[in-house]
Amino acid sequence: MTIAGETQDPTQDSTQERRERTEDREERTEVAAEAAEQRHDVVARITDRSLHVAEDVIYAITGLLLVGGALVVAVHAAYKFATSVSDGVIPAVESSVSSLLIVFILVELLSAVRTIINERQLVAEPFLVVGILAAIKEMVSLSTFRLHDQSVTDAMVTVGGLAGVVIGLTIAILVLRRSRLAEEASEETSTPE
């Protein structure tokens, strides 16, 4: 039905209707995409938080095992020292020193776990210190207590190799510390006060 003086173009109505349907469809698509993005954000936050909690629990268990291991080794070292003194001081001291160096290694690993929990990143320095302690433990044990088990030449080569490991790890620690200090200095100069 047309009103007098107006002409109705059927193609104009259908084009207008198509535009409105297209705009309506686009609007629904945008709303659906925003809702999906919000659901994804919620799922991502929950998953991230859950994984952080699981990570903290695993690190806590690891820390407790390291504490327990260090205590057991320390008590065992004291017991072994007390019971072996009657067989001679040197074997008792050898056993105690070896065990106490293991306690130091466990405590340093505990420090590494604590640093990982606090800083939320893996830090290499504590593990380098553990490597130094392990090499020193072998050097002390070999040069003082097991020297009679092998030739002097073999012992000197082994001690020299271990000394090289200690020097290499120490250099690695120094490089890490210098790079961290340089990084901190560049952050201080780049942030305005």
N, C-alpha and C positions, 0 to 999 in steps of 0.2 A: 504494500500500500504506500503510495506516495502522496505527499501533500502538494497542493497546487503550487507550481513554480519551482519545486525541488525535483531534481532528478537523482535517482539513486543508482550508483555504479556498483554492481554486484562484485566486481573484482576489488574495489576499494574496501568493502566490508571484509572480505575474506583475507585480504592482505593485513588489515588492521587486526583481525582476530589472530592471524598467525603470529604477528609481532607480539601481541599480548601473551599468547601461549608460550612463545619462545622466551620472553622475559620472565614469565612465571616459572618456566622450567629452569632457567638459569639461576633464578633466585632460590628455588628449592635445592638445586645442586650446590650452590654456595653455602646454604644453611646446613645441608647434610655434610659437606666437606668440613665446615667449622666444627660440627658436632663430632665427627670422626677424629679430627685433630685433637679436640679436647679429651676424648676417650683415650687416644694414643698417648697424650701427655700424662694423663692420670696413670695409665698402665706403665709408662716409662718411669715415672717417679716412684711408683710402688715397687717395681722391679729393681730399680737402682738402690732404693733404700733397703730392700730385702737382701740384696747381694752385699751391701755394705755391712749389714748386721751379721750375715753369714761369715763374711771375711773377718770381722772383729772377733767373732766366736772362735774361728779357727786359729787366729793369732793368739787369742787368750789361752786356748788349750795348748798351743805350742809353747807359749811362755810358761805356763804351769808345768809342762813336761820338762822344760829346760831347768826351771827352779828345782823341781823334784830330782832330776838327774844330778844337778850340781850338789844338792844336799846329800844324796846317796853316795856319790863319789867322795865327797869331803868326809863323811862319817866313815866310809870304808877305808879311806886313807889314814884317818886317825886310828882306827881299830888295827889296821895292818901294821902301822908304825908301832903301836903299843905292843902288839904280839910278836913282831919280828925283831925288836931291839935285842932280845936275848940271843938271836942268831948272829948278830953283828950290826953295828951301826950303819955301815955302808949299804947293805941290802935294804935296811929299813928306810934310810934316807932316799935311796933310789926309788923305791916304791912310792914313798910319800911325794917326792918331787914330781914324778911322772903323773901321779893322780891329781896333784894340785894344779899342774899345768892344764890338765883336762878340765878342771873346775874353772880355771880362768877362761878357757875357750868357751865353755858353756855359758858363763856369765857374759862374755862378749857377744855371743849369739843372742842372748836374752836382751842385751842392749840394742842389738840390731832389730829385733822384733818390736821392741818398745819404740824405737825411732820410726819404724814403718807404720805403726799404729798412730803415732802422734802426727807425723808429717804426711801421711796418706800417700807415700811414694817410696819406692825401693831406693835405699841409699847404699852405695857401694862401700863406703869407708869402713863400717864395722866388719864387713866380710873380709876386707883386706887386712884388718887388724887380726882377725881370726887366723888368716893364712900366715901372718907373721908369727903369731903365738904358736901355731902348729909347727912351723919350721924351727923356731927356737926350742920348742920342746924336744924335737928330734935331735937338734944339735947338742943340747945339754945331755940328753939321755945317751947319745952315741959317744960323745967325747969324754964323758965322765964315768959312765957305768958299763957300756958295752964295748969298750975299746979292746978288751982282751978277746972278744968273740971274732974279730976280723983283723986283717993286716992293717998296719998303720997307713999304708998307701991308700987302701980302699976307704978307710975311715976319713982320711984327709980329703979325698975326692968328694965323698958324700958331704962332709962338713962344708967344703968349698961350694958345692952346688946349693946346699941349703942357705949358705950365706948370700949367694947370688939371688936366691928367691927372696930373702929378707930385704936385700937392697932394692930389688925390682919392685916389690910391694910397697916399700917405703917411698920410693920415687913416685909410684902411682898415687899414694895418699897425698904427697906434697903437691902433685899436679892438680888433684881434685880440690884440695884446699885453696890453692891459688886461683883456680878458675871460679870457685864459689866466691872468694873475696872480690875478684874482678867483677863478677856478676852483681854482687851486692853494691859495689862502688858505682857501677854504671846505673843501677836502679836509683841510688841516692842522688846522682847528678841529674838524672832524667825527670825525677818527680819534683815539681815546683813546691816550694814551701809556702 
